[in-house]
Amino acid sequence: MQPPPVSTLSTADRGTVFQTRPVRRDDTLTSPPHPSPPPPTVRLLDRLRHSIRTLHYSYRTEQAYVDWARRFIHFHGKRHPQELGAREVSAFLSHLAVERHVSASTQTQARSALLFLYGRVLEVQLPWLDEVAIAQPQKKLPVVLTSSEVRRLLQEMSGVQGLAAALLYGTGMRLMEGLRLRVKDVEFERREIIVRDGKGGKDRVTVLPENLVVPVQEHLSRRRAEHQADVACGFGSVWLPDALSSKYPAAASAWGWQWVFAGTTRSTDPRSGEIFRHHLHEQSVQRAVYGAARRAEIDKPCSPHVLRHSFATHLLQAGYDIRTVQELLGHADVRTTMIYTHVLNKGGRGIKSPLDGL
């Protein structure tokens, strides 16, 4: 995945060095096989980052896990996690749910981060952590815009953010899937877009709307001129996944690998330290959609992901079968897609209210 611009580390992350004690035999039940860890004098959070990158986890996962580990440590007065047990973990998760009022999915993410910290970094398998009770997520219907609301929303948007929002609605891509789209994955002749490394690391194919062919071509023409100017200035390279930059050194500056929605400025890669032109930041699209919804006087909560929900719902309303919609959305299980079938029933559950008969 493409990491966002580098962010400043917190004081706790920079200044706190943990001296870990040797793992006792009664601490460890099983040790998962993984590459040799860095030296024990390295900061704990840096060891956590090392383990995450060894397993090729995404940069977003790295940020989330490091943040939860830091919060856990600070919650218990900067005590080392190796000194903490089931009671402290349960207290932290309960604090998130009771006092911070976080959602069940957020609580689950925090628990997963602690599982990784203990199992992969500290090499201590604690079976009680699997048994810690967490809140179960509630099933909620997605927010869906009507066709007229989508039209009003897109009419209030313009520029690169407007094109990105239109592409999200027209293809059903997730926000980051759209922003990480590369030039080579736009197939104009076949009217399709190849989504690379989607949720779960899977690739899929979705439709390229006919109405967006010309706008996207015009946008890419401007992007190509921008890329050529970057190359002339000694830049023009882009982040490549895995080890492609070593295997194909020229690919980083090739036009086909460039982002369709590139950022307006160059920034430093937080992992490699190289200067790239990263893709457009997700917050710029989120703010543009939110502002357009207010101007269009849409009362529903609007975000870029609502456009994905609307894409699936409107396809089902148009008569497309649910398996086709499942493939376009990239759902592993058709039951995930079935949440959109609520729109097929006219008037709630397709019934007539007795109040209408009075």
HUZITA-V560085 format. One record per residue. RES is the residue in three letters. OMEGA is omega in whole degrees, -180 to 180 (999 if undefined). Layout:
res;omega
RES;OMEGA
RES;OMEGA
This chain:
res;omega
MET;179
GLN;-179
PRO;176
PRO;179
PRO;-176
VAL;179
SER;-178
THR;179
LEU;179
SER;-180
THR;-178
ALA;-178
ASP;-177
ARG;-168
GLY;-174
THR;177
VAL;-179
PHE;173
GLN;-175
THR;176
ARG;177
PRO;-180
VAL;179
ARG;-178
ARG;-178
ASP;177
ASP;-170
THR;176
LEU;176
THR;179
SER;-179
PRO;179
PRO;175
HIS;-177
PRO;-177
SER;-180
PRO;176
PRO;-178
PRO;-174
PRO;-180
THR;179
VAL;179
ARG;-177
LEU;-178
LEU;175
ASP;175
ARG;177
LEU;178
ARG;-180
HIS;-180
SER;-180
ILE;-179
ARG;177
THR;-180
LEU;177
HIS;174
TYR;-178
SER;179
TYR;177
ARG;177
THR;178
GLU;179
GLN;-177
ALA;-178
TYR;179
VAL;-180
ASP;179
TRP;177
ALA;179
ARG;179
ARG;180
PHE;-180
ILE;-179
HIS;179
PHE;-179
HIS;173
GLY;179
LYS;173
ARG;-180
HIS;-180
PRO;180
GLN;178
GLU;-176
LEU;-177
GLY;-175
ALA;-178
ARG;-179
GLU;178
VAL;179
SER;179
ALA;180
PHE;180
LEU;177
SER;177
HIS;180
LEU;-175
ALA;-172
VAL;-175
GLU;180
ARG;178
HIS;179
VAL;179
SER;180
ALA;-180
SER;177
THR;178
GLN;178
THR;178
GLN;178
ALA;179
ARG;178
SER;179
ALA;179
LEU;175
LEU;179
PHE;-179
LEU;-178
TYR;-173
GLY;-174
ARG;-175
VAL;-179
LEU;179
GLU;178
VAL;178
GLN;-178
LEU;-175
PRO;-179
TRP;-179
LEU;176
ASP;-175
GLU;179
VAL;-177
ALA;176
ILE;-179
ALA;178
GLN;-179
PRO;178
GLN;178
LYS;-180
LYS;177
LEU;-179
PRO;173
VAL;-178
VAL;176
LEU;173
THR;180
SER;180
SER;178
GLU;177
VAL;179
ARG;179
ARG;179
LEU;-177
LEU;178
GLN;179
GLU;-179
MET;180
SER;178
GLY;-177
VAL;179
GLN;178
GLY;178
LEU;179
ALA;180
ALA;178
ALA;180
LEU;177
LEU;179
TYR;-176
GLY;-177
THR;-176
GLY;180
MET;169
ARG;-176
LEU;-177
MET;175
GLU;179
GLY;-178
LEU;178
ARG;-180
LEU;179
ARG;-174
VAL;-176
LYS;-175
ASP;175
VAL;-178
GLU;-177
PHE;-178
GLU;-178
ARG;179
ARG;-180
GLU;178
ILE;177
ILE;179
VAL;-178
ARG;172
ASP;178
GLY;-179
LYS;-176
GLY;179
GLY;-175
LYS;172
ASP;176
ARG;179
VAL;176
THR;-172
VAL;170
LEU;-177
PRO;179
GLU;-178
ASN;-179
LEU;-178
VAL;-179
VAL;178
PRO;179
VAL;178
GLN;178
GLU;178
HIS;180
LEU;176
SER;177
ARG;179
ARG;-179
ARG;177
ALA;178
GLU;179
HIS;179
GLN;177
ALA;177
ASP;179
VAL;179
ALA;179
CYS;179
GLY;178
PHE;177
GLY;178
SER;-179
VAL;178
TRP;178
LEU;-180
PRO;176
ASP;-177
ALA;-178
LEU;-180
SER;177
SER;-178
LYS;179
TYR;-175
PRO;-177
ALA;-176
ALA;-176
ALA;180
SER;179
ALA;-177
TRP;-177
GLY;-178
TRP;-178
GLN;178
TRP;173
VAL;179
PHE;-178
ALA;178
GLY;-178
THR;-180
THR;175
ARG;180
SER;-176
THR;177
ASP;-176
PRO;-180
ARG;-176
SER;-177
GLY;179
GLU;180
ILE;-180
PHE;165
ARG;-177
HIS;178
HIS;180
LEU;-180
HIS;-175
GLU;-178
GLN;179
SER;178
VAL;179
GLN;179
ARG;180
ALA;179
VAL;-180
TYR;179
GLY;179
ALA;179
ALA;178
ARG;180
ARG;179
ALA;179
GLU;175
ILE;-175
ASP;-179
LYS;175
PRO;-175
CYS;174
SER;177
PRO;-179
HIS;176
VAL;178
LEU;176
ARG;176
HIS;-179
SER;177
PHE;-178
ALA;-178
THR;-177
HIS;175
LEU;178
LEU;177
GLN;-180
ALA;176
GLY;178
TYR;-176
ASP;-172
ILE;178
ARG;177
THR;179
VAL;178
GLN;-179
GLU;-180
LEU;-180
LEU;-179
GLY;178
HIS;178
ALA;-177
ASP;-179
VAL;179
ARG;175
THR;180
THR;-175
MET;178
ILE;-179
TYR;-177
THR;179
HIS;-178
VAL;-178
LEU;179
ASN;-178
LYS;177
GLY;179
GLY;179
ARG;-180
GLY;-179
ILE;176
LYS;-179
SER;178
PRO;178
LEU;-180
ASP;-179
GLY;180
LEU;999
